[in-house]
């Protein structure tokens, strides 16, 4: 059961090229949810409505949101997780486009202006994504592109005609996404049964729906708030294995899509092989030798190459640490636990 509080703020700006609903899921974020909402309100009339889904908070979040009055809509529901919260926002939205912002993160001031400009240039796009800055204790740690081996001097926008392959590599973050609502509904939204990387699973499917626009500038600020923060997996046990399991399920589902091209199918099989090796290495570290051996064998079978064989051998000898070092060296990635 959910309860809706407040009245939606509706833009009357006829010049707005595409109405946007911003969905902000929150759970016990009374200390920072105002910063998130304020960063959206600062976008001006380009935002049609802001829907905050309070997923059963008990820290006074509703009291913090009350002063906004009819500037936002607050939907309160029993605690059912971030996927259910985002889905509730999508269902309540009245706009063509849905933007996502986690309640402990913030948007850059130009976020929606860039979206409007880019959509005018590429009206056929079904999604708009961008870079993000990671912030801790008031200091910028790095950017999302830098984590993936692409250093500074990046700005502007480009059309992604094969967005799935790009998203598989860069894993664009949820607070940088603006997606057509009909695409989200066609893919049935976020899967509440997926405990981790549920956003990655949905957006890979959106990658099969049409072209995306990628804004190379940072459009969001992702905050690291310590081990107690829900926006980091650093405090979750066996996070690498849980992540690998989620990726494996995602890739298996994708391989069942008829519209998947041959190049994307090959890329997914390669990533599936890597994730099976990661999971197998985790089992090896725990002393579960039989599942480990089977996992390494399946990782080779999924994508039988010299690389897959070498990864399995390294994983069997060195465990998770060896697989991670091999992956970082191969992709030029920095070791960094990104926020969520």
N, C-alpha and C positions, 0 to 999 in steps of 0.2 A: 504494500500500500504506500502511495506517495501523496504528499501534500504540496500544493503549489502556493507560494506566497508572493505577493507583489504583482505588478503590472509590467508587461513587456514595454521596453523603450523601442519605438518604431521610428526609423528614419523616414522623413518625408522628402528627402533629396532626390528629385527625379533624375538628376544627372548621374547618380550612382550607377556604374556600369553593371554591377552584380550585387544583389543584397547578400549580406553575410551574417550568419548567426554564429556567435562564439560560444562554444560549450566549455565550461570550466568545472571539472569534477573536483570535489574537495572532501577531505576527511581529516578532521582535527588539525586544521591549518589556520586557526584563528590568528596566529602570529604573522602570517604572510599573505593570506588570501586577498587582503585589501590591495597589496602591491600589484598582484596579478590583475585584479579588476581595474585598478587605476590605469595600468598600462594599456588596457583595451579602451577605456573611456577616452584616453588621450589621443586615440586614433580619429576622433571626431565623427562626423556623420557617415563615414564609410562603413561603420558598424551598424547593422540594422537592429540587432538584439543581442543581449548577453544573457545566457542561461547558466546559472550556477547550480550544480547538482550536489546537494549536501548529502553525502552517503552515510548518514547516521552519526554525525559528529556529536561529541559530548563535551567539547572544550569551550563552548560559547561561540562557535562559529556563526550561528544565526544572529546573535547579538551584534557581532562585528559587521555583519552584512546589512542589518536593519537600517542604518542611516542612509543607504543608497536609495531607499524608497522605490519609486517606479522607474528608476534608471536601469534596474536589472530585474530578472525573474529568478526566484529561488525555488527550486523543487527539492523538497526533503523526502528522502526514502530511507528505509531500513538498510543497514550496512550489507551490501551485496557485491562490493568490489568495484574497481575502476571501470571494467568493461560494461557492467550493468549501468553504472552512472553515466558513462558517455552515451550509451544506447538510449537512455532516458532523455538526454539532451537532444539527440538526433531526432527522436520521435516527436518531441515538443516543438522543434524548430519550424519556422515558417519561411525560411530562406532557401534559395537555390543552392547556396554554398554554405558549408559547415567548416568552421575553423576550430582548432583545438588548442587549449592552453591549460597546462597543469597549474594547480593553485599555488604551487611554490616556485613557479617560474614567472617570467615577464616577457613582454614583447618589446622589440625595439620601436621607437616612435614612428618609423616609416613603414612598418610592416604592411598595413592595409593599403597604403598609398602605392607601394611597389606592386602589390597584388592587382590593384585596379589598372595600373599602367601596363603591366605585363599581360593581363587578360585582354585589354584593348588591342594589343599587338597580336596575341595568339588566342582568339576567342574559342577555338576548337578544343582547348585544353580541358581535361577533367580534374586536374589536381595542380596545386601550386605548392612548392616546397622551397626550403632555403637552408642556409648555413646557421650555426648557432654558436654562441660564446659560452664557455663554462666559467662560472664565477664562484669563488670561495672566499669568505671573509673580506669582501669588497675588492678582491683582486682577480683579474682574469687569469685563469690557468692556461687555457688553450682554446682552440676552436674545433668544431666538429670535423671540418675538412683537414685540419692539421693532424688530428688523431688518425686519419686515414691516409696520411702521407702527402697531403697537398698543402703547401705552406702559403704564406700571405700574398697580398697583391691581387686578391680575387674579388671582383665586383661585377655588377651587371646581371643579365639574365640570358637564358638559352632555352630553346625548346627541346625536350627529350622525346624523340620519336620511338624510342624503345626504353621506356622508364623502368620496366621490371629489371633489366640487367643492371641499370645504374643503382637502383634501390638495393638490389642484392649485394652490391659492393659497399655502398655507403650507409645503408640503414638510416635513412633520414629520420629525425626525431619527431615525435608526435606534435610538440608545440610549434613546429614549423609547417604543419600541414594545413592546407585549405582544400577541401574536396567537394565535388558535386554531391549533393544529398542523394540524388537518385542512384549514383554509383554505390554509396554506402549501403543504401537500402537493398539494392540488388544483391550485394554480397552478405546481407543479413547482419551488418554491423560487426561489432567486436564480439568474440566468442567468450562468454563468461566462464567456460570450463577450462580455458587456457590460463594457467597461473603466472606465466612469465612470457614476455615478448608477444603478447596478444596483439599489440599495435602493429608489429612487424608482419604478423600473419595476415591481418586484414589488408594492409597497404600493399603487400605483394600481389594480392588479388586485384586491387585497384589498378595495379600496374598493367593488367591485361585489358583494361577498359578503354584506354586511349592515351593520347599524348599528355605529358606533364610539362609544366614550366618550372625550371630550376632557377631560383634567385641565388646568385653566388654570394651576395652579401649576407651577413648575419641578420636574421629576422627575429631571433629570440635569445633571451639570456637564461641559461640553465644553471640553477644554483645547487651547489653541493653544500649540504647542511649537516654533515657529520654522520656517524654510524647509526644514530637513531632515526635518521631521515628515511621516509618511505621512498625517496627518489634515488636511492642507491641500493644496489644488491650486495654491498660489501658485508652486510650483517646477515645474509642468508646462507645457510649451510649448503655446501655442494652446489654453489650457484653455477659453476661451469657445467656440471652434469645436467642440472635442470634446464639450463639454457640450450644445451645440445639436444636434449630430448624434445624441447619445443621446436627448435629449428628442424629437426628430423621430421616431425609430424607435418610441419609447414611444407617442407620440400616434397614429401610424399604426396600431399594433397595437390600441390602444384603440378606434379608430374601426371596427375590424372586429368588435367584440363586440356580439352581438345584444341583450344586456340593457342596453345603454347607452341612457339616456333622452335625449329631444330637447334638454333644457336642457344636460345634460352634453356632448352631442355638439357643441352650439354653442360651449360654453366650450372644449372641446378644439380645435376648429377655429381658434378665436381664438388660443389659445396656440401651436398649430402654425404659424400665420401669423407670429407674433412670432419663433419660433425660426428659421424659414426666413430671416427678415430679418436676424437676428443672424449666421447662417452666411454669408449673402450679403455682409454688411458685412465679415466677416472675410476673405472672398475678395477683396473690393474693396481692403482694406488691403494685401493681398499682391500686388496688381496682377493678379489673375486676373479680368479684366474679364468674360469670357464667362460663367463660372460665377456670377459676382456678378449679372449682368443676369438670367440665368435664375432665380436664386434669388429676387431681388426680384419678378420676375413671378409666380413660384409663390406667394410669400407673399401677394400680392394675390388670386390665384385661390383660395387656400384659404379666405379670409375677406374677400370684396370689400366693404370699407367705406372711409369717408373716413380713418379711423385707420390702416388698413393701407396706404393709398396714401401718407399723410403719412409714415409710418415708412419706407417704401421710398425716398421722396424724400430724407429726412434721412440715411438710411443710404448712399445713393448719393453724396451730397455730403460728408457728414462722417465716414462710416465707422462703425466699432464704437463709438467714443466718443459719437457723436451718438445712436445707437440706445440705448445704455445710459443716457444722460441722459434721453432721452425716456421710457424704461421706468420709471426711478426717479421721475420727476416724476408719471407717470400713476398709479403704485401707492403712492406715498408711502413707498417703501422707502429704508433707509439703505444706502449702499455698504459692504459688509462681506463678506469672504471667510470664510464660516463653516467651522468645523472639521468633521471627519468622524469 
